[in-house]
Amino acid sequence: SKHAVVGLTQVLASELHGSSIGVTVLCPGIVNTPILDAAEMRGEMLARREKTKAFYAKNAATPEKIARDVLNDIRKGKLFSLSPRIEVGLGWVIARITPRLALARSRMLMKQLT
C-alpha cells in the first residue's frame, strides 16, 4: 500500500506539472508515538514491548519533527518528504540501488527488537 501511495503521488505530480497545485508524499521513518502503550499485545510481542519502547525512544523521531520536515518540504515543492532524512534517505537510496541490501538492512533492524 505504501508503494501504491508513492506511485499515485508520482503520477499526480506528473499530471499536475505546470499548474499551481503541488504534491508531496510523506515517507516517515520510525516515529515515537504512544501507540505501543495503547496496543494490545500477547505472547512474544508482549514480552518485547519494553525493549521495543526503548528502541523507539532511542531511535525514533518525534511527531513534531516529522511535521516540521514535511511542512518545509511542501514549502520547497519537494515530491518526497523523507523524515528523518538520514535514516529514511539512506534506506531509499539503498532500496533503489540494491533491493537485496535493503532487505538485509531491514532484517538487521528487526533483530534489534528481538
C-alpha positions in Angstrom: 0.0 0.0 0.0 2.9 2.4 0.7 4.3 1.7 -2.8 0.9 2.5 -4.3 0.8 5.8 -2.5 4.2 6.7 -3.8 3.2 5.7 -7.3 0.0 7.7 -7.1 1.9 10.7 -5.9 4.4 10.5 -8.8 1.6 10.2 -11.3 -0.3 13.2 -9.8 2.9 15.3 -9.8 3.4 14.5 -13.4 -0.2 15.3 -14.4 -0.3 18.5 -12.4 3.1 19.7 -13.6 2.8 23.3 -14.7 -0.3 24.0 -12.6 -0.4 25.8 -9.3 -1.0 22.5 -7.4 1.9 20.8 -5.7 2.1 17.2 -4.5 4.3 15.9 -1.7 4.3 12.4 -0.3 5.5 11.9 3.3 7.8 8.9 3.9 8.4 8.8 7.6 10.8 6.6 9.4 10.3 5.4 12.9 8.0 7.8 14.8 7.9 7.8 18.6 4.2 7.8 19.5 2.3 6.2 22.4 1.0 3.5 20.0 2.9 0.8 21.9 1.1 1.8 25.2 -2.3 1.5 23.6 -1.7 -1.6 21.5 -3.0 -4.9 22.8 -0.1 -7.4 22.8 0.1 -11.1 23.6 2.8 -13.7 23.9 6.1 -12.9 22.3 5.1 -9.3 21.3 4.1 -8.5 24.9 7.4 -9.8 26.1 9.2 -7.5 23.7 7.1 -4.4 24.5 9.7 -2.7 26.8 12.6 -3.4 24.5 10.6 -2.0 21.6 9.7 1.1 23.5 13.3 1.6 24.4 14.3 1.2 20.8 11.7 3.8 19.7 12.7 6.2 22.4 16.4 6.0 21.3 16.0 5.8 17.5 12.6 7.3 16.5 11.8 10.9 15.5 9.1 12.9 17.3 5.8 13.6 15.6 6.8 17.3 15.8 10.0 16.7 13.9 8.2 14.8 11.2 5.6 17.6 10.9 8.3 20.3 10.6 10.1 18.4 7.9 7.1 17.7 5.8 5.9 21.4 6.1 9.4 22.6 5.0 9.4 20.1 2.1 5.9 21.2 1.0 7.1 24.9 1.0 10.1 23.9 -1.1 7.9 22.0 -3.6 9.6 18.6 -3.0 7.9 15.5 -4.3 9.2 13.3 -1.5 9.4 14.2 2.2 11.8 11.8 3.9 11.9 12.2 7.6 14.2 11.8 9.4 16.4 12.4 6.4 19.4 10.3 7.2 17.6 7.2 8.3 14.9 7.2 5.6 17.0 8.7 2.9 19.7 6.1 3.2 17.1 3.4 3.1 15.5 4.9 -0.1 18.9 5.1 -1.8 19.9 1.5 -0.8 16.5 0.1 -1.9 16.8 1.7 -5.4 20.4 0.7 -5.9 20.3 -2.8 -4.4 17.0 -4.1 -3.1 18.7 -7.2 -1.6 20.9 -5.0 0.6 17.8 -3.0 1.7 16.2 -6.3 2.8 19.3 -7.3 4.8 19.3 -3.8 6.4 15.6 -4.2 7.3 16.2 -7.6 8.8 19.1 -6.2 10.9 16.9 -3.5 12.3 14.2 -6.1 13.2 16.8 -8.2 15.0 17.5 -5.2 17.3 13.9 -5.6 18.5 14.1 -9.3 19.3 
